[in-house]
Amino acid sequence: MECVVQGIIETQHVEALEVLLQGLSGVPKERVRVHELCLKSVPMLEVRLLCDLAQPTPSWTIRHVGGAMRGAGAEQISILVRTIVESKASSNVLRYFYGIGYKLDHEILKVGFAFRFQRGAQFTVTVTSANKMPKLHATDEAVQVTPGIQLVEITAPAAANNYNDVVSAVTSFCEYLAPLLHLSKPGNSTGIVPTAGAAAASLMSSGGAKTL
């Protein structure tokens, strides 16, 4: 399973968010350039193929996102807990899925950066812009879908016996980012923080956050 929250931030404040994340994580950022293909089969089974173009040798990952945890406890928390299955694949994975009946639904190129670090849980924080291709697989010609907005996503792996601890860790970490962006369950975006500009200016003038 994984715990996940998302939010959006104006591109003009991304540099301040990067400074804050650098201070909070104490690790260098990683470049993100991922070609994501969504494939669907006749019975509407869906998988996503991710090609990491930031690596010297592009690598492929098969990712299937399952259903969210249900029940009264799940409804009361602001973190989405869902099942997820990932596996590495060879470069002919797209041809394989086409061969067994899957068809391309849509594709997107995600460009930005990520921080991966341990803080009560194993966090991955990604800040990316969504880019669409004018023609099939033309990643070099991709253009931004929303030039002024970028997506922020925080994920942390969890298991049935520790997801409460992971939820608490993610919730606590979100509080540090609250001056710059709202974070909530995917699909429940609450928009942009009105005072993010002032918070970003304060961060940049003070040189960012110290490692905590």
HELIX and SHEET records of a PDB file:
HELIX    1   1 THR A   11  HIS A   13  5                                   3    
HELIX    2   2 VAL A   14  SER A   25  1                                  12    
HELIX    3   3 ALA A   72  GLU A   75  1                                   4    
HELIX    4   4 VAL A   93  GLY A   99  1                                   7    
HELIX    5   5 THR A  139  GLU A  141  5                                   3    
HELIX    6   6 TYR A  163  LEU A  177  1                                  15    
HELIX    7   7 ALA A  196  SER A  206  1                                  11    
SHEET    1   A 9 VAL A 143  GLN A 144  0                                        
SHEET    2   A 9 GLN A 122  LYS A 132 -1                                        
SHEET    3   A 9 LYS A 103  GLN A 118 -1                                        
SHEET    4   A 9 GLU A  30  LYS A  40 -1                                        
SHEET    5   A 9 GLU A  46  ASP A  52 -1                                        
SHEET    6   A 9 SER A  59  ALA A  68 -1                                        
SHEET    7   A 9 LEU A  80  ALA A  89 -1                                        
SHEET    8   A 9 GLU A   2  GLU A  10 -1                                        
SHEET    9   A 9 ILE A 149  PRO A 157 -1                                        
END                                                                             
